């Protein structure tokens, strides 16, 4: 008997959360130093992985584990939002706009790249 959907999502979520924490520790900087690179990195990497899994035609169980679980807990819209507002409130409006645009453009580009890779490989 295989794992149910809640188990797949839960285990994937634990994997993604620990990986997110590792990236944060590796790339974390003082909030006053500028662009929140750890958040940008996880959002772009997670978008690529989710795009690759989706465009490769992964089954329901793989999507539950990798898509909802791992990528869902690895990427972070909430941190991105708070960091962007904090930059704005600190009168770092240019950085806030760069962060917002960078997350959107880079994450969408990563999904486009994942589509190209999946099409070439699968």
Rosetta blueprint (number, residue, H / E / L):
1 X L
2 X L
3 X L
4 X L
5 X H
6 X H
7 X H
8 X H
9 X H
10 X H
11 X H
12 X H
13 X H
14 X H
15 X H
16 X H
17 X H
18 X H
19 X H
20 X H
21 X H
22 X H
23 X H
24 X H
25 X H
26 X H
27 X H
28 X L
29 X L
30 X L
31 X H
32 X H
33 X H
34 X L
35 X L
36 X L
37 X H
38 X H
39 X H
40 X H
41 X H
42 X H
43 X H
44 X H
45 X H
46 X H
47 X H
48 X H
49 X H
50 X H
51 X H
52 X H
53 X H
54 X H
55 X H
56 X L
57 X L
58 X L
59 X L
60 X H
61 X H
62 X H
63 X H
64 X H
65 X H
66 X H
67 X H
68 X H
69 X H
70 X H
71 X H
72 X H
73 X H
74 X H
75 X L
76 X L
77 X H
78 X H
79 X H
80 X H
81 X H
82 X H
83 X H
84 X H
85 X H
86 X H
87 X H
88 X H
89 X H
90 X L
91 X L
92 X L
93 X H
94 X H
95 X H
96 X H
97 X H
98 X H
99 X H
100 X H
101 X H
102 X H
103 X H
104 X H
105 X H
106 X H
107 X H
108 X H
109 X H
110 X H
111 X H
112 X H
113 X H
114 X H
115 X H
116 X H
117 X H
118 X H
119 X H
120 X H
121 X H
122 X L
